[in-house]
Amino acid sequence: MDLGAEVDRIATETSFSGVVRLDRAGATVFERAYGMAHRGLGVANTVDTRFAIASGTKALTALSVMTLVEGGVLELATTARSVLGADLPLIDDAVTVEQLLAHRSGIGDYYGEDSDPSLPVPAQDLVTTEDYLPILDGYPTRFPPGTDFRYNNGAFVVLALVAERAAGVPFHDLVAQRVCAPAGLADTEFLRSDEPDRRMALGYLDRDGLRTNVFNLPVRGNGDGGVYTTVADWHALWRAFFAGKIVSPRLVAEMVRPRSVRPRSASDKPARRYGLGFWLHKSSDAVFVEGYDPGVSFRSVCDPSGAFIHTVIGNTAAGAWPIAGLFV
């Protein structure tokens, strides 16, 4: 199958808006932008457009935390309670950094997959990590720490909070210093959605309308989602990660070691495994990240040997999935 031709066909049939890039053995074999970054002003998407990637951000959070582990600031066995003190009292005292990274903490989730997708506070109230404390609180434990897997957005905001308190550096700066700088990611940043420029794609709530997601998501992303990036930056991240430029090869191996298996779900989500901040193919060595939010769809898949990297980023919630389905 000619993947480039198939991508073009699906993009045309589905009116896809976003960017697709396919790399093989270190060379880009297909890269193309479709649709509009700003429909009202008629600004087209380009291959250099910066897109929000929703939960793709969790990989950056995990890497930031693991740089602190490597530096001895944290350990995988460090408990959240030892850093949080009296804050978020419903988090079990035994919950560890590793369990948070692996979605095995059992803590309650402020933004669960099966809960109301609306924010509990106005979007503009969520700017810093500490701003999340009131909305993270009040959710009881779902299961004893370490006994099960349940995807958890709130756990990654807790990780951001733990990381910035332990390091004494605001979380957004921590990601910039410890992940983006060593990986050479010049275009990856926690931008404010209410301050768009010509290189920033707005997220749209349907395929044809002008209404954006500015009221649906935090005005500035945090540990669980909301960073903006380009396809070039994300491919550079994969290469830097597996080359040991962000954390050592020993910790790279630790992050892609399976901690859980998620079987095929009733909603037909495919079976897959999970490490620390990264999804793992159910049977191959492929590692991937993905994100889904109102106005955002993203999946990037990498073979650790360097054989391929495939990335699809869309600025609608459903846009990326027909093309992304070609790859995992």
N, C-alpha and C positions, 0 to 999 in steps of 0.2 A: 504494500500500500504506500502511495506517495502521501506522506503525512501533511506536507505543505498544501497540496491540492485538496486534501480532505478537510483541513482547517479552513481553507478559503470557502469551500462549499458550505460547511456548517455555519460559518460566520455570516455568509450571505443569506442562507435560509432562515436564520434565527435573528437577523438584524443585530448581531453582536456588537457591543460597544466596549472596547478595551484594547489590550495588546497581547499578542502571543509571540513567544520566542522558543525556538528549539535549537539546542546545542548538541552536537555529536563529537565526541573525542576532542573536546576543547574548542571546536569551531562552530560558529553560528551558521546553521543551515537554513533557518527560516525565522524572520522577524517582521511582524506587520502590525500596524495599528488600524483600528476600525472605529467608526462612530465619533461621538462628540464628547469633549471634556466639559464644555460649557454650552449647553443648547441655546440658552437665551442670547448669548453673544456670538454664537456660531464659531466657537473655537474647537477645532478638531483634535482628537487624540493623536499623539505621535508616539514613536517608540521611546521618547525621552519624557513623556508625561509621568508625573508622580501620582500614584494611586494609593488610596487607603487599602490595607490588606486585612482588616479585621483581626481574626485570631492567628493569622500568620505572625503577628507580633509576639506571640508566646515563645517562639523560638529565640527571639532577641532577649526576652526576659530570662529564659532558661540559661542562655549563654552568659548574660550579665551575672547571674547568681553563681554560675560555675566558675567564672573568673575569680569571684570572691572565695569560693571553695579552694581553688588552686592557690590563692594567695594566703590561705589560712585565716581569713576574716570570718568565714563560716565553715561549717562542716555539713555534709549531707544529713548527719544525725542531729544537727542543731535543732532544737525545738522552736517553733514559732513563738511559744510563750516566753522563752528566755529573752526574746528581743521585743515583743509586744508589750510586756509588762501587764498592766491591768486592762489594756485595750482589748476589745473583741472577746469578752469573757466566755462566750459560747463555743469558742474554738477549744477543742479538747487539748489539755496540757501536754499530751503525748505526741501531738502532730509534729512531724519533722519536715525539714526542708525537702528531703527526698520524696516524701509522700505528697507534698504539695506539687512538686514538679511532675510527678507521675500520675496525677489525678487519683490518688489513693488515700487522700486525707480524710474523707468522709465529712468535711465541714459543709455547712449549709451554703447555698449559692444565691447571691443577689440577682443574678442574671442567668438562670438555668435554662437548659434547652427545652424543658417542658413547662416553663412558667411564662407569665405575662412578659412579652418582649419589650414593653415600654420601660423607660427609666423611672425610678422612684422619686427623682428630683429633677428640676429643670436642667437641660443639657449644659447650660452656661455655668452651672455651679460646680462642675467637675473639671477642674484644671490641674490641680496638684494631686499627688498620691494621698496626702493627708485628707484631702477633700472627700475621699471615699469612705473614711472611717464610719460616718453615720449610716451609710447605706450597706456597708458590709456587716453591720451589727444586727443581731436579732434573729439569726437563722440557726435553728438547732442542728446538732450533729445528725447525719443521715445513717452512718454506720461507723463502727469502731475503726480508728485509724489503721491503715494497712491491710484491711480485710477484703477490700473490693475495689473495683474501678468505676468511677463515675466522672465524666467530663465536667470540669468545674471552672467557670470564668473567674469567680471570686477568689479562688485559690491563687491565681496568678497576680491579682492585685495585692493579695496578702504577701506574696513573694516580693513584689515591687516595694512594698512597705518595709518588709524585713531587710531587703537589700539596701535601701537608702538609709535606714536607721543604722544598720551595721557598718556601712561604709562611710557614713557622714556626708554623703553626696546625694543631691536630688536624683530621683530615678531617671528622669529624662537625660540628665547629664551623664549618669552612669552608663547608660546604653551608648551614648555618643562617644564617651571616652574609652570604654572597655570592649565594645563590639564594632561600632562603625569605623572608628579611627584605625584599628589594626587591620580591618578587612578592606579599607579603602572605599567606604560607602559614603560618597559625597552627597548623594541625593536622598538619603534615608533619614527621616526626621519626624518628630511628633509635632506636626503642623496643627494650627487651629483651623477648624472647619469654617469658622466665620471670618477668616482672613485669606480668601482664595487669591491666587495669582494665575497667570496664563499657563503655567506648567502644572497646575494642580487640577486633577479631574474631580468634578463634583459627583456625588453619588445620587443616582436617581431612583425614585421609588417604583417606577414602572418603565416599560420599554419605550413609550412614546411621549410621556408627559414632561412638564417642566418642574414639577415639585421635587425638591431635593431632600436629603436625609438630615439636614442641619439640626432639626429638632429631635431626631430619633436616637442620636448617639452623643456621648460626651464631647464637649467642644474641643477637648484635647485628649488624645488617647492615653492609655496607661498600660499596666502590665498584662492585661488580658486582650488588648486590641487597640487599633486606631493609629498605628504608625503609617507613614506614607513612604513609598519607595518607587523605584523604577525596575524594569525587568533586568537592566544591566547591573544595577546594584545587587539585586537578589541573586543573580548568577555568580557575581563576585563573592557574595556571602557564602554560597555553597563551596566554592573553591577554597576560600580562606578557612572555612570550618574544617574540611577534610584534609587540608594541608597542615593543620595544627597551628594556625596563625592567631587564633583567638583563645583557645585552650589547648592544652597538650594532647597528643594522640591518645594518651591513657584516658583522659576525660572525654574525648570524642567517643571512644569506644564505650565508655560508661553511659553516655547520653543516648547512644543508639542500641544499647542492650535492652531487649524486650522486658518490660515489667508486667505487662498485662496483655491479654488477648480479648478484643471485643468481637464477639460473634456477630454474624449477620443479624440485623435487627428486624423487628416487625415492620418498620417503615422502609425496609429493603436497603438500609445502609450496609455496605459491604463489610465483610470480616476484615479486621486489621489488627495490628499490634501497636503498642505504645511504649516509648522509652522515657526520656526526660525532656519534655518540650517538643518532641518530634514524633509524628506518626511513622510507623514502619509497615511495609507491605506484609501481607499475611504469610508469604512464603519465599519471597526473593529478598535481596539485600537493599532494595530501593527504600529511600527515606523521603518523606514528604511532609509538607506543611500546607494547611488550607485555612481559609477564613470565609465566613458568611455573616453578613449583617444587612440591614436595610440599605440598599444602594451599593453593596460591596460583594464581590465574589472573587475568590482567589485560590489557586492551587499551584504548587511548584513541587516537582518530583526530581530527585537526583539519585543517580547511581554512584555510590561511593568510589568506585574505581575510576570515575571520570568518563564513562562510556556515553552518558547523556545527562542533560538537564532540560526539562520541559516546564514552561511556566505560562499560565493564563491568568490575567488580571482583568476584571470587568468592573465597570461602574454602574451596574445594576445588580440586584440580589441574585437573579437567576441566570444572568448572562454568560458566565464563564463555564457553567457545568456541562453543556452539550459538548464543548471542545475539550474540557478537562477530562471528560469521560473516556477520551481516546488513550489516556496515559496511565491511569491507575484504575 
